[in-house]
Amino acid sequence: MSCKIIGIPRRKLCIGDLRHVVILHDRDIQPPGFGDVDFGETFVPLATPRAAIKTVNGKVRFDGVAADVALTHAVYIRFRDDVTSETWIELSDGRLLDIIDFEDLDERGEWLLLACAEKGDKDREANKI
């Protein structure tokens, strides 16, 4: 009995492609205080991996409540099992990227592709939603 080899091209990155250092943040949500209706949100640093960043245009994904979200960036990092759709990315200039979707490239546990939407500067009050 012989095995048939399927010619599926492997997607891979080179270490030299990882030219950016980003900060991965876990989002910590606090319940509203007495007399307040707004939940508090803080970002807790998780890790500072090197990344390859590519801007994308024209792609729209739908989240769990069927609201469309335009993707702005594709971020590639080494595989981490602690990255979820609740993780946020901070770029070197302070802009935040919300991870909309993530993919383990080729299911090999080597690289993650993070499909992100830009949310703006983390220090501006209007971007804290």
C-alpha positions as CSV (number, residue, x, y, z in Angstrom):
1,M,0.0,0.0,0.0
2,S,1.5,3.3,-1.0
3,C,0.7,6.9,0.2
4,K,-0.3,9.6,-2.2
5,I,1.3,12.9,-1.6
6,I,-1.0,15.9,-1.9
7,G,0.8,19.0,-3.2
8,I,-0.4,21.6,-0.8
9,P,1.9,24.6,-0.7
10,R,3.1,25.5,2.8
11,R,2.7,29.1,3.9
12,K,5.7,30.2,5.8
13,L,7.5,33.3,7.1
14,C,11.2,34.1,7.5
15,I,12.6,35.4,10.8
16,G,13.8,38.5,8.8
17,D,10.1,39.4,8.1
18,L,9.5,40.0,11.8
19,R,10.6,43.7,11.8
20,H,8.2,45.1,14.4
21,V,7.9,44.6,18.1
22,V,4.3,44.7,19.3
23,I,2.7,44.4,22.8
24,L,0.0,41.8,23.3
25,H,-2.6,42.9,25.9
26,D,-5.3,41.0,27.7
27,R,-8.3,43.1,28.3
28,D,-9.5,43.3,31.9
29,I,-13.1,44.5,32.4
30,Q,-14.2,45.7,35.8
31,P,-17.9,46.0,36.8
32,P,-19.3,49.5,37.1
33,G,-19.0,51.2,40.5
34,F,-21.9,52.2,42.6
35,G,-24.1,54.7,40.7
36,D,-22.1,54.3,37.5
37,V,-23.4,52.4,34.4
38,D,-20.1,52.1,32.4
39,F,-17.8,49.1,32.8
40,G,-14.1,49.9,33.3
41,E,-11.5,48.5,30.9
42,T,-7.8,48.2,31.4
43,F,-5.2,46.5,29.2
44,V,-2.8,44.1,31.0
45,P,0.5,43.5,29.0
46,L,0.9,39.8,28.1
47,A,4.0,39.6,25.9
48,T,6.1,41.6,23.5
49,P,6.7,39.4,20.4
50,R,8.3,40.4,17.2
51,A,5.8,40.6,14.3
52,A,5.3,41.1,10.6
53,I,2.6,43.6,9.9
54,K,0.7,44.0,6.6
55,T,-2.1,46.5,5.9
56,V,-5.1,45.1,4.2
57,N,-8.1,46.8,2.4
58,G,-11.6,45.8,1.4
59,K,-12.1,42.8,3.7
60,V,-15.1,42.7,6.0
61,R,-15.8,40.0,8.6
62,F,-18.8,39.5,10.7
63,D,-18.5,39.2,14.5
64,G,-20.9,37.3,16.8
65,V,-23.6,40.0,16.6
66,A,-23.6,40.3,12.8
67,A,-22.1,43.8,12.8
68,D,-19.6,44.3,10.0
69,V,-16.0,45.1,11.0
70,A,-13.5,46.3,8.3
71,L,-10.1,44.6,8.7
72,T,-7.2,46.9,8.5
73,H,-4.1,44.8,9.4
74,A,-2.8,41.3,9.1
75,V,-0.2,40.6,11.9
76,Y,2.0,37.5,11.8
77,I,3.7,36.3,15.0
78,R,5.2,33.1,16.3
79,F,2.5,30.7,17.6
80,R,1.2,31.3,21.1
81,D,-1.6,29.4,22.7
82,D,-2.6,32.3,24.9
83,V,-3.8,34.6,22.1
84,T,-7.5,34.8,21.7
85,S,-10.0,37.2,20.1
86,E,-10.1,39.0,23.5
87,T,-6.4,39.8,23.1
88,W,-5.4,43.3,21.7
89,I,-2.3,44.4,20.0
90,E,-0.5,47.7,20.7
91,L,1.8,49.0,17.9
92,S,5.0,50.9,18.6
93,D,3.2,54.3,18.0
94,G,0.5,53.5,20.6
95,R,-2.3,52.5,18.2
96,L,-4.5,49.6,19.3
97,L,-5.6,46.7,17.0
98,D,-8.5,44.5,18.0
99,I,-8.0,40.9,17.0
100,I,-11.1,39.9,15.0
101,D,-9.9,36.5,13.8
102,F,-6.8,34.4,14.2
103,E,-5.5,31.4,12.3
104,D,-2.8,28.8,13.1
105,L,-1.1,28.7,9.7
106,D,-1.2,25.2,8.2
107,E,-2.2,23.8,11.7
108,R,1.5,23.4,12.5
109,G,1.8,25.4,15.7
110,E,4.5,27.6,14.2
111,W,2.9,30.9,13.1
112,L,-0.3,32.8,13.9
113,L,-2.1,35.1,11.4
114,L,-4.0,37.7,13.4
115,A,-6.7,39.6,11.3
116,C,-7.2,42.9,13.1
117,A,-9.2,46.1,13.0
118,E,-7.5,49.4,14.1
119,K,-9.2,51.1,17.0
120,G,-6.9,54.1,17.3
121,D,-4.7,55.5,20.0
122,K,-5.2,53.8,23.4
123,D,-4.8,57.1,25.3
124,R,-7.8,58.9,23.6
125,E,-11.0,58.6,25.6
126,A,-13.1,58.1,22.4
127,N,-11.2,54.9,21.6
128,K,-11.9,53.2,24.9
129,I,-15.0,51.4,23.6
